[in-house]
Amino acid sequence: MDFGTIGAGTIGQGIAGHLVTAGHRVILSNSRGPDTLRDTVARLGPSATAGTVAEAAAAEMVFLAVRWQDIPAALADVAAWDGRILVDTTNQMTGPTPRDHVDLGSETGSEFVARHAPGARVIKAFNTLFAQYIVPDPRHAEGRQLLFYAGDDADAKTDFCALADEIGFAPVDAGSLREGGRLMQVGGGPLSALHALKQN
């Protein structure tokens, strides 16, 4: 399976690093163009390349790792998803404090993302963890880093669960985008910012 990232900041690079270590090919993209990612892909290794957002989004599984306010623009250039998997790592925050939380009413963050990516099979994941628990090796002497995920498509969840396990996380199915998404989102979700290890 080929992978892409829309966004190449700390989270996007961290996930790409795990994928490269596991032997997968990854296309990283950002809003500023492939030339700005030359040093990043050189550091990650030969199976990482830089591309446009459209090129990264053509992968079988794509990780969305941009700021909340940049989501509509980041997804606007993807003409059709055709059932490819989009892993939403974002939180509805426009800044670092609780008052920067965006109230979507009854809609969850990933339902918002799904509206902007029609045809994608959306998985919510990685948003409950701080970057310091995503970027390093998730395998610890005491156990593996728990990784909660949610989604509405059973096959997409199966594929994501297998990948998360392969790259070292201990995946835990939190349910649908609506119910699981509520558990995982900032602003009251009990799984948000929950750091835990699955004992070996």
N, C-alpha and C positions, 0 to 999 in steps of 0.2 A: 504494500500500500504506500502511495506517495502522499506527502503531507505539505501543507502550506500554512503560513501565518500571515494574517492581516494585522500589521503592527509588529514592530521589532524592538520594543523597549525591553525592560527587565524581564517581564513575564514571557513575552514572545521569544526572547533569546533563551530564557531558561528552559522552556518546553522544547524548543528546537534542539538545545544541547542534549537533553535526554533522548530525543528521537535519533539524533546523529550517533550517540553512544551506542544505541541499540541497533545501529546499522541501517537506518532508514534514510531516504532522501527527503530533503526539506527545501522548499522555496520560501524564502523570507521576503516580505514586502512591507513598505510603509508609504506614507503620503508624499514623501520627498523624492522617491524614485530609487531604482536599483543602485545607481552610482554611489549613493550615500551609505550603502551597506557592504561595500567591498571589504573593509577591515573586519566587520562582524563575521561575514561568511568565511573569510580566511582563517579567523580564529577558531571557528566551529569545526572546520575540516572540509575535505573535498566533497562530501555528500550533501553539504549545504550550499545553496546557490541563492543569488538575489534575483528578484523579478518584479514585475508590476503586480498591482493588486489583482488584476484579472488573471495573470498567470498563476499566482499563488492560489487563487480561488478555484482554479481548475483542478486542483488536487482532490483526491478521494475524501480526505478529511482535512478540514481547515480550522485553524484556531484564530478566533477573533480576540485580539489583545490590544485594544485602543482605549483612549479615554471615552467616558460615557458620552460626552457632548459631540464626539467625532464619529459616533456609530453611523448615523444616516449617510454622511459623506463617504465614509469608508466602504459602505456596502453599495453605494449608488452605481458604481461602475461595473458591478457584476450583473450581467444581462440575465442569466438564468442559472439556477442551482441544480435543477434536474435530479433532485434526490441525494446530492452529495451531503456529507455530514459537516455541519458547522458547530464547532465547540465554542460556546460563549463563555469567556473567562471574565467578563466585565462585571462591575457593580454600578448601580445607579447613584453615583456620587460625582459631584462636580468639584470637589475639594476634599481635604483631609479630615474634616471635622463632622460630627453628626448633623450639624445644621446645613451641611452641603448635600444631604440626602435628597434625592428627587422622588417626590411622592407620585406614583403612577396610579393611585386609586386601587382598583381591584386587579389591575394588570401586573404581572410579574416582569422583572427585567428581561428575562429570556423570551417572554411572549412579545415584548416590545421589539426585541432583536428579530424574532421570527417574522414579525410584520414587515420588517425591512429586508428580509431575505426570503421572499416567497419561493417555495419549492425546496428549501433546505430542510434537512432533518436536523433539528437543533438539539444539542446536548448542553446542559449547563454544568460547568465544572471549573475547578481551580479558584473560583471567586471567593470561597470561604477561607482561603489561606493567605497569609502574608507572604510576600515574595521570598522572605528569608527561609520559608519552609517549602517553597516550590523549586527554587533554583538549585540547591545542593542535592546530593544523592539522597533520595527518600528512604534508602535502606540504612537503618541504624542498628547498633548493637542491641538495643532494647526492642526493636521491632521496625515495622514499616509505617511510613506516614499515611494516615487515613486520607482518602480523597473521595469526598461526596460528589455524586453526579445525579442529574435528573434529565428526563426526556420523555417524549411521547411515542417514539418509534422503537419498538422492541429490538429490531435487528441493529439499529444504530447504537442502542445502549449496549448490546452484546459486543459489537465491534470496539466500542470505546472502552468497555470494561476490560477486554482482553489486552488492549494496548496499554492502559494504565497499569495493569498488573505486570506486563512485559517490561515497562520502563522503571518498575520498582515501587510503585505506590500500592496501597491496599484499598482498592475501590469499594465504595459502599453506595448502593442504589438508594436514593432518597425519594424516588417516586416520579411523578409527572412534572412537566414544566410548571403547571399551576400549583399543585400541592407541594411538590419537592422544591420548586423554585421559591415558594414562600418560606420554607424552612431554611433555605440557604441564603436568602438575600439580607443585605444590610437593613437596618431599621427595624429590628425585632425578630429576625429569623434566628432560632436557637442554634443552628449550625454555623452561623456566620462567625468567623474568627475563632472557630473551635479547632485547636491544635491537639491532635491525639495520635498515638501510635498503636498499631495492631501488634500485640506481642507475638514474638516468634514461637 
